[in-house]
Amino acid sequence: MGTSSQTTAPAFTVPVAHRTSELALVAEALLALSAEFAELPRPYVPVWPTGSHFTIQLQHPSHFEAWREALGLPTGSIELVAGAGSVWLSASGSYRGVGFALSGHGVPLTQEQAETLQVADEASAVAA
């Protein structure tokens, strides 16, 4: 009679099933947003399957500014983000209790401006 120290491990684990109903607050916020700001430029709006947040993505800085102003986000909250060969504006806030990220793409920068930003980032990293 032999014994084995091997245990059987499950072949896979089933991920936690999130329910569509968990998106109700996000859906309600998006419906209210589209009604309240119907005249603003139409954004691309990804909704994430987990959490209660969404993203408002715009293809032009002027569209970003229109949305930023309408949502009451202060100009001091805007960040200029550079990465993966593109530059965009970013800000975040909350609308009807649901968090969102606002981004405006198509920010024009010359090569000199891009290099200046990189040097400034390196200088601040060295100072830290």
C-alpha positions as CSV (number, residue, x, y, z in Angstrom):
1,M,0.0,0.0,0.0
2,G,1.5,3.3,-1.1
3,T,0.7,6.8,0.0
4,S,1.1,9.9,-2.0
5,S,2.0,13.3,-0.7
6,Q,0.7,15.0,-3.9
7,T,-2.4,17.0,-3.6
8,T,-4.7,17.8,-6.4
9,A,-4.8,21.5,-7.3
10,P,-7.7,23.0,-9.2
11,A,-7.0,23.4,-12.9
12,F,-8.2,27.0,-12.8
13,T,-9.9,29.4,-10.4
14,V,-13.1,31.2,-11.3
15,P,-12.8,35.0,-11.1
16,V,-15.1,36.9,-8.9
17,A,-18.2,37.7,-10.9
18,H,-19.0,41.4,-10.9
19,R,-22.6,42.2,-11.6
20,T,-23.9,44.6,-14.2
21,S,-26.0,46.2,-11.5
22,E,-22.7,47.5,-10.0
23,L,-22.5,49.9,-12.9
24,A,-25.9,51.5,-12.1
25,L,-24.3,54.6,-10.5
26,V,-22.0,55.1,-13.4
27,A,-24.8,54.6,-15.9
28,E,-27.0,57.1,-14.1
29,A,-24.1,59.6,-13.9
30,L,-23.4,59.2,-17.6
31,L,-27.1,59.8,-18.5
32,A,-27.2,62.9,-16.4
33,L,-23.9,64.1,-17.8
34,S,-25.1,63.7,-21.4
35,A,-28.4,65.5,-20.6
36,E,-26.7,68.4,-18.7
37,F,-23.9,68.9,-21.2
38,A,-25.6,67.9,-24.4
39,E,-24.1,70.7,-26.4
40,L,-20.4,69.9,-25.6
41,P,-18.2,68.0,-28.0
42,R,-19.0,64.2,-27.9
43,P,-16.3,62.3,-26.0
44,Y,-15.1,58.7,-26.0
45,V,-16.2,57.3,-22.6
46,P,-14.7,54.1,-21.4
47,V,-16.5,52.5,-18.4
48,W,-14.4,50.1,-16.4
49,P,-15.9,46.8,-15.3
50,T,-14.7,47.2,-11.8
51,G,-15.0,50.2,-9.5
52,S,-17.3,53.2,-9.9
53,H,-15.5,55.5,-12.3
54,F,-15.3,56.4,-16.0
55,T,-13.1,58.4,-18.3
56,I,-14.0,61.3,-20.6
57,Q,-11.5,61.3,-23.5
58,L,-11.5,64.1,-26.0
59,Q,-9.5,64.4,-29.2
60,H,-8.6,68.2,-29.0
61,P,-7.4,70.5,-26.2
62,S,-10.2,73.0,-26.9
63,H,-12.8,70.2,-26.3
64,F,-11.0,69.3,-23.1
65,E,-11.2,72.9,-22.0
66,A,-14.9,73.1,-22.8
67,W,-15.5,70.0,-20.6
68,R,-13.1,71.2,-17.9
69,E,-14.9,74.5,-17.6
70,A,-18.4,72.9,-17.7
71,L,-17.5,70.4,-14.9
72,G,-16.0,73.2,-12.8
73,L,-12.5,71.7,-12.5
74,P,-9.9,74.3,-11.5
75,T,-7.2,75.1,-14.0
76,G,-4.6,74.3,-11.3
77,S,-5.8,70.6,-11.4
78,I,-4.7,70.1,-15.0
79,E,-1.6,68.0,-15.6
80,L,0.4,67.8,-18.9
81,V,1.2,64.2,-19.5
82,A,3.8,62.9,-22.0
83,G,4.4,59.3,-22.9
84,A,4.3,56.7,-25.7
85,G,5.0,59.4,-28.3
86,S,2.0,61.6,-27.4
87,V,1.1,64.4,-25.1
88,W,-2.3,65.0,-23.4
89,L,-4.0,67.0,-20.7
90,S,-5.4,65.3,-17.7
91,A,-7.6,66.2,-14.8
92,S,-10.0,64.3,-12.5
93,G,-13.1,64.9,-10.5
94,S,-16.4,63.6,-9.4
95,Y,-19.8,63.9,-11.0
96,R,-22.9,62.9,-9.0
97,G,-20.7,60.9,-6.6
98,V,-18.9,59.0,-9.4
99,G,-15.2,59.6,-10.0
100,F,-14.0,60.4,-13.5
101,A,-10.8,61.2,-15.4
102,L,-10.9,63.9,-18.1
103,S,-8.2,63.7,-20.8
104,G,-7.6,65.9,-23.8
105,H,-5.4,64.6,-26.6
106,G,-3.8,66.2,-29.6
107,V,-1.7,68.6,-27.6
108,P,0.8,70.1,-30.1
109,L,4.4,70.2,-28.9
110,T,7.5,71.0,-31.0
111,Q,10.6,68.7,-30.6
112,E,12.3,71.5,-28.7
113,Q,9.4,71.8,-26.2
114,A,9.4,68.0,-25.8
115,E,13.1,68.0,-25.0
116,T,12.7,70.9,-22.6
117,L,10.1,69.0,-20.7
118,Q,12.3,65.9,-20.5
119,V,15.2,68.0,-19.2
120,A,13.0,69.6,-16.6
121,D,11.8,66.2,-15.5
122,E,15.4,64.9,-15.2
123,A,16.4,68.0,-13.2
124,S,13.6,67.5,-10.7
125,A,14.4,63.8,-10.4
126,V,18.0,64.6,-9.6
127,A,17.0,67.3,-7.1
128,A,14.8,64.8,-5.3
